[in-house]
């Protein structure tokens, strides 16, 4: 089948540094091709994903992140180039509501963000005209009236990630500079545990820069080593040599891709038991989950976690092939008319839930 993929206008596919959704779109595109299908990708013009792309797309617009006009213009251009595809898989919010899409072409949309009251309105409407994928059971639970067709956890090409030794003698953190991601808590956890913390953060937007310079930077001392915003090579080295990866998120994150990246390097995860974390981390086997105030107490125990078990979990549960196959199963059902837009496949969905 010819699969049309639509990514957002903000970040190239794949991203050079930060960009979780764009990493997933890149993995799906490559995986669909490896499975014998064709892909046409609507993404920013400088994207380097090795599949055919919709012509006439504009460059990424990071300065316009979350700007409605940028996304709408991007969607219009993408859909103009997807007139002859068999199915469209859209990763934007505006796309599923776009009226001028090809007739009789099934539409699938993935919910990547938190289900706020506003975003739930959008996906509720999208579910009346297409299939909706949730990326975790926790995400789907926040708006039970959205007709989620299938829950599909993210995956990644684990084989491309080197396994680290865990012998660096430090804890690490990677994420955005914002209160929700738990950087402040990670600093305090490392100090309480008596371990150095090495961390890399994205801070490009004004709110991120303000949070880092006003809240985080004044706290930094000899126990903390800020390594900037790291690319994949730097990130996997940072994670792989750490005793544990700290993920003390302070919000119900729909899916923490960074956790499976840490597991892929063999590094256990210590984090709060909120959002999708309990669906990713097996407490006592691939890491430890609990309230923020208890996380420092797990650091010493993390030394006993099998790094091989962490890598195995990443490979078997969160590998790219599993993610791709689950999407293809859904696409084939839709094309065969065995599943209808707006009608969840209850039996299969309950198995995932």
C-alpha positions as CSV (number, residue, x, y, z in Angstrom):
1,X,0.0,0.0,0.0
2,X,1.0,3.6,-0.5
3,X,1.0,5.3,3.0
4,X,0.8,9.0,3.3
5,X,2.5,10.3,6.5
6,X,2.0,13.9,7.7
7,X,4.4,15.3,10.4
8,X,4.1,18.7,11.9
9,X,5.8,21.9,10.6
10,X,8.0,22.6,13.6
11,X,10.9,20.1,13.4
12,X,12.5,18.1,10.5
13,X,12.0,14.4,10.3
14,X,14.1,12.9,11.8
15,X,15.1,15.7,14.3
16,X,18.7,16.6,14.8
17,X,18.3,16.9,18.5
18,X,14.9,17.4,20.3
19,X,11.8,16.0,18.6
20,X,10.0,12.9,20.0
21,X,7.1,12.9,17.6
22,X,9.4,13.4,14.6
23,X,11.5,10.4,15.7
24,X,8.4,8.2,15.8
25,X,7.4,9.4,12.3
26,X,10.9,8.7,11.0
27,X,10.8,5.2,12.5
28,X,7.4,4.5,11.0
29,X,8.4,5.7,7.6
30,X,11.5,3.5,7.5
31,X,9.6,0.6,9.0
32,X,6.8,0.7,6.5
33,X,9.3,0.7,3.6
34,X,11.2,-2.2,5.2
35,X,7.9,-4.1,5.4
36,X,7.4,-3.7,1.6
37,X,5.1,-0.7,1.5
38,X,5.6,2.7,-0.2
39,X,5.6,6.0,1.8
40,X,5.0,9.6,0.9
41,X,6.0,12.0,3.7
42,X,4.6,15.5,4.2
43,X,7.3,17.1,6.5
44,X,9.5,20.2,6.6
45,X,11.5,20.6,3.4
46,X,14.9,20.0,5.1
47,X,13.8,16.6,6.5
48,X,16.3,13.8,5.7
49,X,14.1,10.7,6.2
50,X,15.0,8.5,3.2
51,X,11.5,8.2,1.7
52,X,9.8,10.2,-1.1
53,X,8.4,13.5,0.2
54,X,5.6,15.8,-0.7
55,X,7.1,18.5,-2.9
56,X,6.6,22.2,-2.1
57,X,6.8,21.9,1.7
58,X,8.2,24.8,3.6
59,X,11.3,24.7,5.9
60,X,10.7,23.9,9.6
61,X,9.4,26.8,11.7
62,X,10.7,26.3,15.2
63,X,10.1,30.0,16.1
64,X,6.4,29.5,15.3
65,X,6.0,26.4,17.5
66,X,2.3,25.9,18.1
67,X,1.3,28.7,15.8
68,X,-2.1,27.8,14.3
69,X,-1.4,29.5,10.9
70,X,1.9,27.6,10.4
71,X,0.2,24.3,11.0
72,X,-2.8,25.0,8.8
73,X,-0.6,26.1,5.9
74,X,1.6,23.0,6.4
75,X,-1.4,20.7,6.4
76,X,-2.9,22.2,3.2
77,X,0.4,21.7,1.3
78,X,0.8,18.2,2.6
79,X,-2.7,17.0,1.7
80,X,-2.3,18.5,-1.8
81,X,0.5,16.0,-2.4
82,X,-1.4,13.0,-0.9
83,X,-4.2,12.7,-3.4
84,X,-3.2,9.3,-4.7
85,X,-2.3,7.5,-1.5
86,X,-4.2,4.5,-0.1
87,X,-4.3,5.7,3.5
88,X,-3.2,8.8,5.4
89,X,-1.6,8.7,8.9
90,X,-1.6,12.2,10.3
91,X,0.5,13.3,13.3
92,X,-0.8,16.9,13.3
93,X,-3.8,18.3,15.2
94,X,-5.3,20.3,12.3
95,X,-5.0,17.6,9.6
96,X,-7.7,15.3,10.8
97,X,-10.2,18.2,10.6
98,X,-9.1,19.2,7.1
99,X,-12.1,18.9,4.7
100,X,-10.2,18.8,1.4
101,X,-8.6,15.5,1.9
102,X,-8.8,12.8,-0.8
103,X,-12.2,11.1,-1.0
104,X,-12.6,7.5,0.2
105,X,-9.0,7.5,1.6
106,X,-9.1,6.2,5.2
107,X,-7.6,8.6,7.8
108,X,-5.7,7.6,10.9
109,X,-4.5,10.2,13.5
110,X,-2.2,9.7,16.4
111,X,-2.7,11.7,19.6
112,X,0.8,12.7,20.7
113,X,0.0,15.3,23.4
114,X,-1.9,15.5,26.6
115,X,-5.6,15.4,26.4
116,X,-6.7,18.8,27.6
117,X,-10.2,20.0,27.3
118,X,-9.3,21.8,24.1
119,X,-7.4,19.0,22.5
120,X,-10.0,16.5,23.5
121,X,-12.6,18.5,21.5
122,X,-10.4,18.2,18.4
123,X,-9.8,14.4,18.7
124,X,-13.4,13.8,19.5
125,X,-14.3,15.4,16.2
126,X,-11.5,13.6,14.4
127,X,-12.8,10.3,15.7
128,X,-16.1,10.8,13.9
129,X,-14.2,10.8,10.5
130,X,-11.2,8.6,11.1
131,X,-9.4,6.2,13.3
132,X,-7.7,7.5,16.4
133,X,-4.6,6.0,18.0
134,X,-3.6,6.6,21.6
135,X,0.0,6.2,22.6
136,X,-0.7,4.9,26.1
137,X,-3.5,3.6,28.1
138,X,-3.1,6.4,30.5
139,X,-3.5,9.0,27.7
140,X,-6.7,7.4,26.6
141,X,-8.1,7.3,30.1
142,X,-8.1,11.1,30.3
143,X,-10.8,11.4,27.7
144,X,-12.8,8.2,27.7
145,X,-15.4,9.6,25.3
146,X,-12.9,9.9,22.5
147,X,-13.4,6.9,20.3
148,X,-9.9,5.5,20.5
149,X,-9.5,2.7,17.9
150,X,-6.2,1.3,19.2
151,X,-3.5,1.9,21.8
152,X,0.0,1.6,20.2
153,X,3.0,2.3,22.3
154,X,5.9,4.1,20.6
155,X,8.9,2.1,19.5
156,X,12.4,2.8,18.2
157,X,15.2,1.1,16.3
158,X,17.0,-0.3,19.3
159,X,19.7,-1.8,17.2
160,X,21.0,1.7,16.4
161,X,21.6,2.4,20.1
162,X,24.9,1.3,21.6
163,X,24.8,-0.4,25.0
164,X,26.7,1.5,27.7
165,X,28.6,0.1,30.6
166,X,26.9,2.1,33.3
167,X,30.3,2.7,34.8
168,X,30.4,6.5,34.7
169,X,29.6,7.0,38.4
170,X,26.8,9.5,37.8
171,X,23.1,9.9,37.3
172,X,21.7,11.6,34.2
173,X,18.7,13.5,33.0
174,X,17.6,14.5,29.5
175,X,14.5,16.6,28.7
176,X,13.1,20.1,28.2
177,X,13.8,22.9,30.6
178,X,10.3,23.2,32.1
179,X,8.8,22.4,35.5
180,X,6.8,19.4,34.2
181,X,9.9,17.4,33.1
182,X,11.3,17.4,36.6
183,X,14.8,18.8,36.1
184,X,14.7,20.6,39.5
185,X,13.6,17.4,41.2
186,X,16.4,15.4,39.4
187,X,19.0,17.8,40.9
188,X,17.6,17.4,44.4
189,X,17.3,13.6,44.0
190,X,21.0,13.3,42.9
191,X,22.2,15.5,45.8
192,X,20.2,13.5,48.3
193,X,21.6,10.2,46.9
194,X,25.1,11.6,47.0
195,X,25.6,11.1,43.2
196,X,26.8,13.6,40.6
197,X,24.2,14.5,38.0
198,X,25.0,15.1,34.3
199,X,22.1,16.5,32.3
200,X,21.3,17.8,28.9
201,X,18.2,19.9,28.2
202,X,16.4,21.6,25.4
203,X,15.9,25.3,26.0
204,X,15.1,27.3,22.9
205,X,11.7,28.8,23.6
206,X,11.4,31.9,25.8
207,X,9.6,30.0,28.6
208,X,12.3,27.3,28.6
209,X,15.2,29.9,28.7
210,X,13.5,31.8,31.5
211,X,12.9,28.7,33.6
212,X,16.5,27.6,33.2
213,X,18.1,30.9,33.9
214,X,15.8,32.0,36.7
215,X,15.2,28.7,38.5
216,X,17.8,26.1,37.5
217,X,21.0,28.0,36.8
218,X,21.2,29.7,40.3
219,X,21.1,26.3,41.9
220,X,23.9,24.7,40.0
221,X,27.0,23.7,41.9
222,X,29.9,21.2,41.7
223,X,27.5,18.2,41.9
224,X,25.9,19.2,38.6
225,X,27.3,19.0,35.0
226,X,25.2,20.7,32.4
227,X,26.2,19.3,28.9
228,X,23.8,21.4,26.8
229,X,21.3,20.0,24.3
230,X,22.8,16.8,23.0
231,X,22.4,15.0,19.7
232,X,21.7,11.2,19.5
233,X,25.4,10.3,19.8
234,X,25.9,12.4,22.9
235,X,22.6,11.4,24.4
236,X,23.2,7.7,24.2
237,X,26.7,8.1,25.5
238,X,25.4,10.2,28.4
239,X,22.6,7.7,29.2
240,X,24.7,4.6,28.6
241,X,27.4,5.4,31.1
242,X,25.0,6.5,33.8
243,X,24.2,4.4,36.8
244,X,20.5,5.3,36.3
245,X,18.4,7.7,34.3
246,X,16.3,10.1,36.4
247,X,12.8,10.8,35.1
248,X,10.9,12.5,37.9
249,X,8.2,13.9,35.7
250,X,5.6,16.1,37.4
251,X,2.7,15.6,35.0
252,X,0.8,12.8,33.3
253,X,3.1,12.5,30.2
254,X,1.3,10.5,27.4
255,X,4.5,8.6,26.5
256,X,8.0,9.1,27.6
257,X,10.2,8.1,24.6
258,X,13.3,9.1,26.6
259,X,12.6,6.2,29.0
260,X,12.8,3.6,26.3
261,X,15.9,5.3,24.9
262,X,17.6,4.9,28.3
263,X,16.5,1.3,28.5
264,X,18.0,0.7,25.0
265,X,21.4,1.8,26.3
266,X,20.9,-0.7,29.2
267,X,20.4,2.0,31.8
268,X,17.6,1.5,34.4
269,X,15.1,4.3,34.9
270,X,14.1,5.9,38.3
271,X,11.0,8.0,38.0
272,X,7.6,9.1,39.3
273,X,4.8,6.6,38.8
274,X,2.6,9.0,36.7
275,X,1.4,9.1,33.1
276,X,2.7,6.3,30.9
277,X,5.7,5.4,33.2
278,X,4.0,2.3,34.7
279,X,3.4,1.0,31.2
280,X,7.1,1.4,30.3
281,X,9.1,0.6,33.4
282,X,8.8,-2.7,35.3
283,X,9.3,-1.7,38.9
284,X,12.3,-3.7,40.4
285,X,13.2,-5.1,37.0
286,X,14.0,-2.3,34.6
287,X,13.9,0.5,37.2
288,X,12.0,2.0,40.1
289,X,8.9,4.1,40.2
290,X,7.5,6.0,43.2
291,X,6.7,9.5,44.6
292,X,9.3,12.1,44.1
293,X,10.4,12.1,47.8
294,X,11.2,8.4,47.6
295,X,13.3,8.3,44.4
296,X,16.7,9.0,46.0
297,X,16.2,5.9,48.0
298,X,16.1,3.8,44.9
299,X,19.5,5.0,43.5
300,X,21.6,2.4,45.4
301,X,19.1,-0.3,44.5
302,X,19.5,0.5,40.8
303,X,23.0,-1.0,40.9
304,X,21.4,-4.4,41.1
305,X,19.2,-3.9,38.0
306,X,20.3,-6.1,35.1
307,X,21.4,-3.9,32.2
308,X,20.7,-6.8,29.9
309,X,17.1,-7.0,31.2
310,X,16.7,-3.3,30.4
311,X,18.0,-3.7,26.9
312,X,15.8,-6.8,26.4
313,X,12.7,-4.9,27.5
314,X,13.5,-2.1,25.0
315,X,14.0,-4.6,22.2
316,X,11.0,-6.9,22.8
317,X,8.4,-4.4,24.1
318,X,9.4,-1.1,22.4
319,X,11.2,-2.1,19.2
320,X,10.4,-0.5,15.9
321,X,9.2,-3.7,14.3
322,X,6.4,-4.2,16.9
323,X,5.2,-0.6,16.5
324,X,5.2,-0.8,12.7
325,X,3.4,-4.1,12.7
326,X,0.6,-2.8,15.0
327,X,0.1,0.2,12.7
328,X,0.0,-2.0,9.6
329,X,-2.5,-4.3,11.2
330,X,-4.8,-1.3,11.8
331,X,-4.3,0.1,8.3
332,X,-5.1,-3.2,6.6
333,X,-8.3,-3.6,8.7
334,X,-9.4,-0.1,7.7
335,X,-8.7,-0.7,4.0
336,X,-10.6,-4.0,4.1
337,X,-13.6,-2.3,5.6
338,X,-13.3,-4.5,8.7
339,X,-13.1,-1.4,10.9
340,X,-15.1,1.8,10.6
341,X,-14.1,5.4,11.4
342,X,-15.4,6.5,14.7
343,X,-16.1,2.9,15.9
344,X,-13.4,1.5,18.2
345,X,-12.4,-2.1,17.7
346,X,-13.6,-2.9,21.2
347,X,-12.2,-6.4,21.5
348,X,-8.7,-5.5,20.3
349,X,-8.7,-2.3,22.2
350,X,-9.6,-4.0,25.5
351,X,-6.7,-6.4,24.9
352,X,-4.4,-3.3,24.7
353,X,-6.0,-1.6,27.7
